[in-house]
Amino acid sequence: MEATRDVVIVGGGVIGSAIAYFLKAAPAFSGTVTVIEKDPSYEFGSTARSWGGVRQQFSTPENIQMSQYTQEFLGQISRLLGIDDTPVDVSYHEQGYLFLAEDRHIPRLYSNNAIQKGLGVNVGLLDADDLARGFPWMNVSDLAGGSLGLSGEGWLDAYSLNQAFRKKAISLGVTYIAQEAVSLDVDANRISAVRLADGTRLPGGHIVNAAGPAAATIAKWAGVDLPVRSRKRFAYSFSCRTEITGCPLLIDPSGVHMRPEGKQFLAGCSPPPENDPDCTDFDVDYGWFEEHIWPILAHRVPAFEAIKLESAWAGHYAYNTIDQNAILGSHPEVTNFYFANGFSGHGLQQSPAVGRAIAELITFGEYRSLDLNRFSFERLMTGEAISEHNIV
């Protein structure tokens, strides 16, 4: 007779591994947890190719609160994820995000600031003179102001965070299976099992879709239309002979963003919707950097007129086509099927809060730490999209 797993998680990236950890770390949960991960090297997963950014400058209160919990979690990560008193190092570098604004952006900047301040975010509004004084290497001639995170923001090593969650989960008794899920067995309004490429059938009481860019495929096996698509994003690494000091993660009004990475810099920019097809390959478009990103960088930071492109890579967003926000919780009809999908580039920074939240839903049938019902699947059915104004 096949042994039934209490929870089967499809996807062992940072979201799936965070859910597994929080389940097994909770005293109220005593069941088994199995994680299916087709890429045990994590070389091609979204997590390993992430910029690793963590910020609190959102316009949606729940997004802010999730990132605030991430800061709390990082502050005690060795206690929570350490094994045998071994410290956990995810190379967290605390440095603010700087959102730059032209005149037309100022009302939104102030509106977002009021929401952020109301939730205790340490953020400052800057005018053009403030920007010129604080960042003398920047061209501010066409700017009206900016919003700078003064603490609680930065970036970390995404692969290290994923591995820390995974190793701790395994130490707590989670089983990882290096196989590809190929279908789901659906009986009435429940998923009874996950089937693997090698023919294995894994019966499960609760099935979690944490499959990142492949989430829609997993959902389709249960007859669910999930509006999450794989969208390609590029990261370009370049060097500059001129020293640029005190550089935050900078978001230009054009959408071009960049940050320091050791002695080099990373830069990127999401393409316009009409040039953003579903995509699963890892080919790099160098022309996007040469023709679009570099001219904007050189305008904003004159020293970047003379740079050397060192390397580039592609990764994939699990892009929610409805509103670019997370889809969390169980399906209203397939009641033992849980979603942790559609983060659209914010999965890594939201992983501690999402891991805790899905673990609470499975264990208690409700959120207990942070109410994330706003991100439920039901909003996709009612058309109640979440309007987040600080998507990058």
RAKA-V645760 format. One record per run of one state. SS is the DSSP state (h for helix, s for strand, l for the rest). FROM is the first residue (numbers start at 1). TO is the last residue. If there is no record, write none. Layout:
BEGIN
SS/FROM/TO  SS/FROM/TO
END
This chain:
BEGIN
l/1/4  s/5/10  l/11/13  h/14/25  l/26/32  s/33/36  l/37/52  s/53/54  l/55/60  h/61/75  l/76/76  h/77/81  l/82/92  s/93/94  l/95/96  s/97/101  l/102/102  h/103/118  l/119/122  s/123/127  h/128/134  l/135/144  s/145/149  l/150/153  s/154/155  l/156/157  h/158/171  l/172/174  s/175/177  l/178/180  s/181/187  l/188/189  s/190/196  l/197/200  s/201/209  l/210/211  h/212/220  l/221/227  s/228/240  l/241/248  s/249/251  l/252/256  s/257/261  l/262/263  s/264/268  l/269/272  h/273/275  l/276/277  s/278/278  l/279/285  h/286/300  l/301/301  h/302/305  l/306/306  s/307/320  l/321/326  s/327/330  l/331/336  s/337/341  l/342/346  h/347/364  l/365/372  h/373/375  l/376/377  h/378/382  l/383/392
END
